[in-house]
Amino acid sequence: MSPGGNAAPVPILFLSSEVRLKKILFGSDGHLRNGWWILVFIALMLASRLVYTPVSHALQQLGVSKDGLEPLRLGFLLLVTWICVRLRREPLSSIGFVLDRRWARELGVGTGFGVATALLAVAMIWAVGGARLELDPTRSLATLVRGAYVFLFVALFEETLFRGFVFQRLVSGVGPWVALIAMGLLFATGHWDNPGMHGATLAWATVELFLGAVLLGLAYLRTRSLAMPVGIHLGWNWTLGHLLGFDVSGFGQTGWFHPLLQDRPEWVTGGTFGPEASIFAVVVDVLLIVVLWRWKGAPQQPIAGDVPARVAEVAARK
C-alpha cells in the first residue's frame, strides 16, 4: 500500500506492457508473428555473408570458376532456410522441396512452359521484324549443357529466395496478393543495377520482371511446391540465353543461335537487355498469368503451422 492508502500502479503498468509486448511478438495462436520470422531470415542471410564471401574468394583463388560457385551460393541459402524452418519445427521440405515423382513432373511441366513462352515471345519479336536468327558457327552441345547447369542453379537460388520462406511467411501473414505484389516489386527492383537498365528498357523490363515474379508466385500457390516455378524460370532463361543466344537480364550469353537485332525500337526488341525488356515478353507474361489464374491447381496437403486454409481457398479459385 502507498502512504495514501492506494495500491501502487507499478505492477499493473508492468503487466500491461508485458501483454502489449506479447501481442507485438506473438499472434493469437501463440506463435511468433510472420514479420519477425522474416526479420530472422534477413538477419541470418546477412550473417551468412560473413562466411560465404571469404569462402567464395578462397575457392576462386584456387581456380574455381564463377559457374562452379553456383552450388555454394544455393547451399548457403538452403542452410539459412533450414535454420528458419527448424526453429519453426518444420522440415526443409515444407517450403516446397518434397522431392518425389510429383515434384519431378511439375519441374518438367514448368520447364516446358518456360521454353514455350520464351519461344512465343521471340516469335512475336521476329514476326514484326525486330530480330532474325542465325546458327552460331561455334555452337556445341556443351554450350547447351553448361547453360542448363548454370540456369538450373540460378532458378533454384532465386525461387528459393523469392518464392521460399519469406514469400510464404508473407502469404500466411498478409494474404497472397499482397505477398505477390511485394515480392514482385522486390524482384523487379533487384534487377535495376543490371546492364542496359536505362530509358525505355528500364520501364518495360521492370514491368516484365514484376509480372514474371507474379506468375512464378502463382505457380507456387497453385501447387504448393517450388518445382513448377523453378522449371518455368529455368526453361525461360535457358531458351532465351543458351538456345537462342539473346542476352538474359542484361548479361550476354552464347547460344545455339546468334540473334541479329533489327532497326526497331528497344521496347520491341528488348535491346541489349534481352527480350525481357520487350513488350512481347509482357504480353506473354499476362497470358501465362491468366492461364495460372484460371487453373484450379493441385495444392499439396497443408503443413501444420503454415499457410492458413483461407489462403489455399483463394489460391484455388478460378
N, C-alpha and C positions, 0 to 999 in steps of 0.2 A: 504494500500500500504506500502511496505517496503521502507527504505530510498533510495534504489537504483531504486525505481520505479517499482519493480516486485511484483506481488501478493504473499502473504505468502502461502507456501505449506502446512501448518499445517492442515487446514480444509480438504484439498484433501486427505492427508495421513490418517486422521481420518475416512473419509468416506470410503476409500479403506479398512481399517482394519475392519470397521463395516460390509462391504459387505462380506469380507472373513469369518468373524465370523458367519454371517448368513448362508453362504454356508456350513460351518462346522456343524452347528446345524440343519439346515433345508434342506429338499430336494427341488426339483423343484416344487413339489406340495404344498409347504409351510408348510408341516407337519414335526414334529421332526423326525430326522432320526432314523432308527430302532436300530442302535448301541447304541444310547443314551437311548432308551426305555429299552434295555437290561440292561444297567448300572443302570437305575432307579429301575428295578425289583431286581437286585442284592443288591442294597443299602437297599431297603425295606425288603428283606429277612434277611439281616444281622441285621437290626434294630428290626425285629420281634423276633429274637433270645433273645433279651434282656428281652422280656416279656415271651416268651414261656418257656425258661429254668427255671426261678423261679416258674412259674405256674405248670409245669410238676413235678418239685421236690416236691412242696407242695401237689399235688394230690397223688403222690407216698407215701408220709408220712402219708396220710390219708387212705392208703390201696388200692389205685387204681393200678391195675396191668399194666405192660407194654402193654399188649394187649388192655387194656382199654384206653390207651392213643392214640391209632391209630387215632380215630376221631379228637382228639385235634390237632395232627400234620397236618392232612389234612385240618382242619379248618383254621389254621394259613396260610397255603399255599394258600388256596382259598381266604382268606382275602387280602393277598398281590396281588394276581392275579386280584381280583376285583378292588382294588385301581388303578392298572395299566390300566385296560380296561376302567374304568370310567374316568380316566384322558384323555383317547383317545376318550371319548364319545361313547363308545360301551358297550353292555351288557355283563355280565359274560358268557352267552350262546355262545358268539362269538368265544370262544376258543374251542368249541366242546361239550358243555353241553346243547344241545337242547333236553330236557328230554321228548320225545314223543314216540309214538309206534315204529317209525323207530329206535330211539336210543336203545330201549329195544331189538328190533330184532337184531340189529348189535352187541349188547352186547352178546346176546345168540349165534349168529353165531361165534363171536370171541372166546367165551369160548369153543365152540365145536372144533374150530381149535386148540386152546391151548391144550385141552385134547387129541385130536387125534395125534398131533405132539409129545407130551410128551410120549404117549404110543408107537408111532413108534420108537422114539429114544431108549427107554428102550427095546423094542422088538429086535432091532438090537444088543444091548449090550448082551442080553440074547442069541441070536442066535449064537454068536461067543464064548459063554461060559464065558462071562465076569461077569455074576451075575445070581443068582436064587432067587426066591421069596418064602417066607413062610408067612402064615397067622400069624399076630401078636396076641398072646393069650390075650392081653389087649385091643384089638380093640373095638371100640364103635362108634355108630353114632354121639355121642357128639364130638368125635375127628374130624370127617369129617366136622361137622357143624362149630366147632371152627376154623378149618383150612380155611374154606370158608370165614368166617368173617375176619380173620387176613389177608389173601391174597387178599381179595377184597379191603381192605383199603390200603394195600401195592401197589396194582396195580393202584388204584385211585391216590395215592400220587405220585408215580413215573411217571405215564403217564402225570399227570398234570404238573409235574416239567420238564420232559424231552421232552414231545411232546406238551406242552401247550404254554404259552405266549412266552417264549424265542425261542423255535423252530420255532414258526410261524413268529416271527419277523425276524429270520434268513432266512426263506423261502422267505419272502417278500423282504428282503434286498439283499441277495446274491444268491438266487435260491435254488431249492430243493436239489440238490445233494451235494452242499457244506454244507447245513444245515444237511443233513443226515449223512455225514461223520463227521462233527464237533461234533454233539450230540452223534453219535456212539462212538467216541473216548472218549468223556467225560463220557458217561455211563459206558464204559468198564474200564477205569482207575479209576473210582469212586469205583470199587469193589476190587482194588488191596490190600486194607487193610483187606479184609475178611479172615477168617480162611482157611488154606490149600492152599493159593495162593503162590506157590513156584515151581521151576523147570518146568517140562513139563506141570503141571497143570496151572501155570501162563500163559504160551503161549497159550494153547488150550482154556482155559476159556476166555482169553482176546479176541481171535478171535470169539468165540461163542457169547460173550456178545456184541461185536461190531456188528456182523451180526444180532443178535436179536434186537438191537436198530434200525438198518436199516429197518428190516421188520416191526417193530412197527411204525416207521415213515412213511413207505409206506402205511400201513393200514390207518393212518390218512389222507395222501394225497389222497388216493383213495375214502375216504368217507367224508372228511372234518368234521370228528367227532372223539371224543376220545372214543366212545363206543367200536368199534372193537379192538383198541389197549388195552384198559382195559380188555376186555374179553379174548383176547389171553394171556395176561400177567397173569390173574387170573387162567385160565384153565391150563396153563403150570405149574405154581408154585404149585397149589393145587394138581394136579395129581402126580407130582414128589414127593412132600412132604407128604401130608396127605392121599393120596390114596395108593401110592406105598412105602412110607416110606424112600425114599432117602433123603440125605442132599440136601438143596437148597442153592446154592451160598455159600457153606461152613458152613451153620448152620444146626444143627441136627433137625430132625423132627420125630414125632410119627405118623405112618400111619396105614392103614388097613392091609397092608402087611409089612413084615420086609425083606429088601434085604440082601442077603449074597454075598459080592463081592468075586469073584474067583481069582485065581492066574494068572492075566492078567495085562499088563501094565496100568498105570493110564490114559494114553491117550485113552485107550479102555473103561475102566470102569468109569472114572471120579474121582476115588479115594474118599477121604473124602470131596472133594468139591461138589461132586454130578455129575450127568450125564451132566451138563452144561460144564464140562471140558473134555467131551468125543468127539472124532472125529465124532461120530454118531450124536451128537447134532448139530455139524457144518453142516453135510450133510443135516439134516432136515431143518435147517435154510435156507440153499441155496435153497432147494426145495420150501419152502414157499415163499421166495423172488421171485423166478421165477413165481409162481402162482400169486402173487400180482402184479408183473410187467406186466404179460400178461392180467390180468383182467383190463378192461377199467374203472371200478369203477363207483361210483354213487355220484359225488361231490354234496354237498349242494349248494344252491344259494349263490354266493359270497356276503360277507358282506362289506358294504361301508368302504373304507379305509383299507381293509385287503389285502389278497393275490392278486396280480395282475392276470389278465386273462391269461397272458403268462405262469404263473406257473401252473394254472389249466389245460392248454392245454398240458404241458409237463407231468403232473401227470396222464392224461387220455390216454396217448399214449400206444400202445401195446409194 
